[in-house]
Amino acid sequence: MSALLHKREIAPSGEQFEISFGNQRAVVVEFGGGLREYSVNGYHVLDGYGPDDICSSGRGQLLIPWPNRIQDGRYEFEGRRHQLALTEPEHGNAIHGLVRWAAWDVWERDSSRVVLKHVVHPQPGYPFTLAICVEYSLSDNGLTVRSKATNVGSTTCPFGMGAHPYVTLGSPAVDGLELKVPARRVLVHDERDLPTGSEPVDGTDYDFRVARPIGSTKLDNAFTDLVRDPDGRARVAVRDPETARTVTLWVDEHYPYLMLFTGDPLPDVNRRALAVEPMTCPPNAFGTGEGVIHLDPGESTIGSWGIGCGAG
């Protein structure tokens, strides 16, 4: 029995699901259902992690059934109070949902596409049942991530979702990269990284509506009031002026918030990549009720985001 148990070594992120299309390659993982790697023409587009590493700093993880933080892990929903585990103990918050350290199952798979599924069962702090599936696909348009959540329980549940990719252009630091963010408002926050309100970006260090270098700006902020293109998508563009390479992350209308994070307090990601995080609701949404999706029994919600690359 012992020999059988140790016959196959299991990677920290579980089974690796590689997909490809033309010059694109992506690796999705079983443990957490996240995106470990995405490359185009041999260039890494995301600052991911190795197959023998444990995911750190949220790299590529799925943030479900809430993104970002919940103050004190406490919230009230339909007259009932709930207490979540404080998974950010240094600030006394619950952070980034319940699925990023859970095993996911493969539902469908082919050479350029993989669909994973997971069921969130009732548990302390979140006594609801969700069936979640996430599709990763590659095409001429780049990478698309499509997430669907269905309430398969008997009561209405609160819901939000997000993702945590770190965009890179291979530079040692993000300071020299040019950033464009089509957002008219930015959320301000306290020392616990909880929002205290929002303000127009006009005249602030957070106005990236016209592309400009990131410079020394420290970003750990949610942006909203997004300006969308005619196709309904809002696009964040990061460009290296030396190589003219550009990475664009887009979100559909189901994601009204974008969290941008230069990683300054985290030694493993400190300013070497830029997290651009699609979010359906702002930080502390369960606490404030702002942007929370109420899913009735049998009801589903779907959202998509993706990444494309170009030469300027």
C-alpha positions as CSV (number, residue, x, y, z in Angstrom):
1,M,0.0,0.0,0.0
2,S,2.8,2.5,0.9
3,A,4.5,1.8,-2.4
4,L,1.3,2.5,-4.3
5,L,0.7,5.7,-2.4
6,H,4.1,7.0,-3.3
7,K,4.3,5.7,-6.9
8,R,3.2,9.0,-8.5
9,E,4.3,12.4,-7.2
10,I,1.6,15.0,-7.2
11,A,2.4,18.6,-8.2
12,P,1.5,21.2,-5.5
13,S,-1.1,22.6,-7.9
14,G,-2.4,19.2,-8.9
15,E,-2.9,18.0,-12.5
16,Q,-1.7,20.4,-15.2
17,F,-4.1,21.1,-18.1
18,E,-2.1,22.5,-21.1
19,I,-3.9,24.1,-24.0
20,S,-2.5,25.7,-27.1
21,F,-3.5,27.5,-30.3
22,G,-1.0,28.6,-32.9
23,N,1.8,30.4,-31.0
24,Q,-0.2,30.6,-27.8
25,R,0.2,28.2,-24.8
26,A,-1.7,28.2,-21.4
27,V,-1.6,26.0,-18.4
28,V,-4.6,25.7,-16.1
29,V,-4.3,23.8,-12.8
30,E,-6.5,21.4,-10.9
31,F,-5.9,22.8,-7.5
32,G,-7.7,26.2,-7.4
33,G,-8.8,26.0,-11.0
34,G,-6.5,29.0,-11.8
35,L,-4.3,30.0,-14.7
36,R,-0.6,29.1,-14.0
37,E,0.9,30.2,-17.3
38,Y,0.1,32.0,-20.5
39,S,2.6,32.7,-23.2
40,V,2.5,34.0,-26.8
41,N,5.4,33.5,-29.2
42,G,7.5,32.1,-26.4
43,Y,7.0,35.3,-24.3
44,H,5.4,35.0,-20.9
45,V,2.3,37.3,-20.8
46,L,1.5,36.5,-17.2
47,D,3.8,36.4,-14.2
48,G,2.9,32.9,-13.1
49,Y,4.6,30.2,-11.1
50,G,6.4,26.9,-11.8
51,P,4.8,23.4,-11.9
52,D,6.6,22.4,-8.7
53,D,5.7,25.6,-6.8
54,I,2.8,26.5,-4.6
55,C,0.9,29.5,-5.9
56,S,1.8,32.7,-4.1
57,S,0.4,36.2,-4.0
58,G,-2.8,35.1,-5.7
59,R,-1.1,34.4,-9.1
60,G,-3.8,33.5,-11.6
61,Q,-6.3,32.4,-9.0
62,L,-10.1,32.5,-9.1
63,L,-11.8,34.7,-6.5
64,I,-15.2,33.1,-5.9
65,P,-17.8,33.6,-4.3
66,W,-16.3,37.0,-3.5
67,P,-13.2,38.9,-4.7
68,N,-10.9,40.9,-2.4
69,R,-11.7,41.5,1.3
70,I,-14.6,41.2,3.7
71,Q,-14.1,43.3,6.8
72,D,-13.7,41.2,10.0
73,G,-15.1,38.3,7.8
74,R,-18.6,39.3,8.9
75,Y,-21.7,40.1,6.9
76,E,-25.4,40.1,7.0
77,F,-27.6,38.6,4.3
78,E,-31.4,38.5,4.3
79,G,-31.5,39.0,8.0
80,R,-28.9,36.4,9.0
81,R,-25.4,37.1,10.3
82,H,-22.5,35.1,9.0
83,Q,-18.9,34.8,10.1
84,L,-16.2,33.7,7.7
85,A,-12.7,32.5,8.6
86,L,-10.2,35.3,8.8
87,T,-7.9,34.3,5.9
88,E,-6.0,37.6,6.0
89,P,-5.2,37.5,9.7
90,E,-2.8,40.4,9.6
91,H,-5.7,42.7,8.8
92,G,-8.5,40.7,10.3
93,N,-10.3,40.1,7.0
94,A,-11.6,37.3,4.9
95,I,-10.0,37.4,1.5
96,H,-10.6,36.2,-2.0
97,G,-13.3,33.6,-1.6
98,L,-13.5,29.9,-1.0
99,V,-12.2,28.1,-4.1
100,R,-8.6,29.0,-4.7
101,W,-7.4,26.2,-2.4
102,A,-9.9,23.6,-3.6
103,A,-9.7,20.9,-6.1
104,W,-11.5,21.3,-9.4
105,D,-12.7,18.6,-11.9
106,V,-12.3,18.6,-15.7
107,W,-15.7,18.8,-17.4
108,E,-14.6,19.2,-21.1
109,R,-11.2,19.4,-22.8
110,D,-9.7,19.7,-26.2
111,S,-6.4,21.0,-27.6
112,S,-7.3,24.7,-27.3
113,R,-10.0,24.7,-24.5
114,V,-10.6,23.3,-21.1
115,V,-13.6,23.6,-18.8
116,L,-13.3,23.0,-15.0
117,K,-16.1,22.6,-12.5
118,H,-16.4,22.8,-8.8
119,V,-19.2,22.8,-6.2
120,V,-19.1,25.1,-3.2
121,H,-21.0,23.2,-0.5
122,P,-22.5,24.9,2.6
123,Q,-20.0,25.7,5.2
124,P,-19.4,28.0,8.2
125,G,-19.8,31.6,7.0
126,Y,-21.3,30.6,3.6
127,P,-24.2,28.2,4.1
128,F,-25.0,28.1,0.4
129,T,-24.5,25.7,-2.6
130,L,-23.0,26.9,-5.8
131,A,-22.1,25.0,-9.0
132,I,-19.3,26.8,-10.8
133,C,-17.7,26.1,-14.2
134,V,-14.8,28.1,-15.7
135,E,-13.9,27.8,-19.4
136,Y,-10.4,28.8,-20.6
137,S,-10.1,29.0,-24.4
138,L,-7.5,30.2,-26.9
139,S,-8.3,31.6,-30.3
140,D,-7.1,34.2,-32.9
141,N,-8.4,36.7,-30.4
142,G,-6.1,35.5,-27.5
143,L,-7.2,34.0,-24.2
144,T,-10.8,34.1,-23.0
145,V,-12.0,33.1,-19.5
146,R,-15.7,32.5,-19.1
147,S,-17.1,31.8,-15.6
148,K,-20.6,30.6,-14.8
149,A,-22.1,30.2,-11.3
150,T,-25.4,28.6,-10.6
151,N,-27.2,28.5,-7.3
152,V,-28.1,24.8,-6.8
153,G,-29.3,25.3,-3.2
154,S,-32.7,26.0,-1.8
155,T,-32.2,29.6,-0.7
156,T,-31.0,32.9,-2.3
157,C,-27.2,33.4,-1.9
158,P,-24.8,36.4,-2.2
159,F,-22.2,36.1,-4.9
160,G,-19.3,37.9,-6.5
161,M,-16.4,36.7,-8.6
162,G,-13.0,37.8,-9.8
163,A,-9.6,36.7,-11.0
164,H,-6.0,37.5,-10.1
165,P,-3.7,37.5,-13.2
166,Y,-0.4,39.4,-13.1
167,V,0.5,41.0,-16.5
168,T,4.1,41.1,-17.5
169,L,6.1,42.2,-20.5
170,G,9.3,40.7,-19.3
171,S,10.8,43.9,-17.9
172,P,12.5,43.8,-14.5
173,A,10.0,46.4,-13.1
174,V,6.7,47.9,-14.1
175,D,7.9,51.5,-13.6
176,G,8.9,52.1,-17.3
177,L,5.7,50.5,-18.7
178,E,2.9,52.6,-20.1
179,L,-0.5,52.0,-18.6
180,K,-3.9,52.9,-19.9
181,V,-7.0,52.3,-17.6
182,P,-10.4,53.5,-18.9
183,A,-11.8,54.3,-15.5
184,R,-13.3,57.6,-14.3
185,R,-13.3,56.8,-10.5
186,V,-11.0,55.1,-8.1
187,L,-11.8,53.7,-4.6
188,V,-9.7,55.0,-1.7
189,H,-9.0,52.7,1.3
190,D,-7.8,52.6,4.9
191,E,-4.8,50.9,6.4
192,R,-6.7,47.5,6.3
193,D,-7.2,47.9,2.5
194,L,-10.9,48.4,3.0
195,P,-12.6,51.0,0.9
196,T,-13.7,54.2,2.5
197,G,-15.3,55.8,-0.6
198,S,-14.5,56.7,-4.2
199,E,-13.3,59.8,-6.0
200,P,-12.8,61.0,-9.6
201,V,-9.4,60.2,-11.0
202,D,-9.1,63.7,-12.4
203,G,-6.0,65.4,-11.1
204,T,-4.8,62.3,-9.1
205,D,-1.9,59.9,-9.6
206,Y,-4.6,57.3,-10.5
207,D,-5.6,59.0,-13.8
208,F,-4.5,56.6,-16.5
209,R,-7.2,57.4,-19.0
210,V,-4.5,58.5,-21.3
211,A,-1.6,56.1,-21.5
212,R,1.4,57.2,-19.5
213,P,4.3,55.5,-17.6
214,I,3.5,53.9,-14.2
215,G,6.6,55.5,-12.8
216,S,6.8,55.3,-9.0
217,T,3.0,55.1,-8.5
218,K,2.0,52.5,-6.0
219,L,-1.2,50.8,-7.1
220,D,-3.5,48.7,-4.8
221,N,-6.8,50.2,-5.8
222,A,-10.1,49.3,-7.3
223,F,-11.2,51.3,-10.3
224,T,-14.7,51.7,-11.6
225,D,-17.0,53.8,-13.8
226,L,-15.3,52.2,-16.7
227,V,-15.5,53.6,-20.2
228,R,-16.4,50.8,-22.6
229,D,-15.8,50.3,-26.2
230,P,-18.7,49.8,-28.7
231,D,-18.5,46.0,-28.0
232,G,-19.3,46.6,-24.3
233,R,-15.8,45.7,-23.2
234,A,-13.4,47.8,-21.1
235,R,-9.8,47.4,-21.9
236,V,-6.6,47.9,-19.8
237,A,-3.5,48.2,-21.9
238,V,0.1,47.8,-20.7
239,R,2.8,48.7,-23.2
240,D,6.6,48.5,-23.2
241,P,7.9,51.6,-25.1
242,E,11.2,49.9,-25.7
243,T,9.8,46.9,-27.6
244,A,6.4,48.2,-28.5
245,R,4.9,45.0,-27.2
246,T,1.4,45.5,-25.6
247,V,-0.8,43.3,-23.4
248,T,-4.5,44.2,-23.2
249,L,-6.8,42.8,-20.6
250,W,-10.5,43.2,-21.3
251,V,-13.6,42.6,-19.2
252,D,-17.3,42.4,-20.3
253,E,-20.2,44.3,-18.8
254,H,-20.5,41.8,-15.9
255,Y,-17.2,43.2,-14.4
256,P,-17.7,46.9,-13.4
257,Y,-14.6,46.9,-11.2
258,L,-10.9,46.4,-11.9
259,M,-8.3,46.0,-9.2
260,L,-4.8,47.2,-10.1
261,F,-1.9,46.1,-7.9
262,T,1.8,46.7,-8.3
263,G,2.6,44.2,-5.5
264,D,4.8,46.6,-3.5
265,P,4.3,44.9,-0.1
266,L,5.0,41.4,-1.4
267,P,8.6,40.5,-2.0
268,D,7.9,37.8,-4.6
269,V,5.9,40.2,-6.9
270,N,7.2,43.6,-5.8
271,R,6.7,45.8,-8.9
272,R,7.9,43.2,-11.4
273,A,4.4,42.6,-12.7
274,L,1.0,44.4,-12.6
275,A,-2.1,42.5,-11.3
276,V,-5.2,43.5,-13.3
277,E,-8.1,41.9,-11.5
278,P,-11.6,41.7,-13.0
279,M,-14.2,42.0,-10.2
280,T,-18.0,41.9,-10.3
281,C,-18.1,43.9,-7.0
282,P,-15.9,46.1,-5.0
283,P,-13.8,45.2,-1.9
284,N,-15.9,44.5,1.2
285,A,-19.0,44.1,-0.9
286,F,-20.6,41.5,1.3
287,G,-20.2,43.9,4.2
288,T,-21.7,46.9,2.4
289,G,-24.0,45.1,-0.1
290,E,-22.6,47.2,-2.9
291,G,-22.5,45.2,-6.2
292,V,-23.4,41.9,-4.6
293,I,-25.3,39.5,-7.0
294,H,-28.3,37.9,-5.4
295,L,-28.7,34.4,-6.9
296,D,-32.1,32.8,-6.5
297,P,-32.3,29.0,-6.5
298,G,-31.7,27.8,-10.0
299,E,-30.4,31.2,-11.2
300,S,-27.1,31.6,-12.9
301,T,-24.7,34.4,-13.7
302,I,-22.0,34.5,-16.4
303,G,-19.0,36.8,-16.9
304,S,-16.1,36.9,-19.3
305,W,-12.7,38.5,-19.5
306,G,-9.6,37.9,-21.6
307,I,-6.1,38.8,-22.7
308,G,-4.8,39.8,-26.1
309,C,-1.3,40.8,-27.2
310,G,0.0,43.1,-29.9
311,A,2.9,45.1,-31.2
312,G,1.9,48.6,-30.1
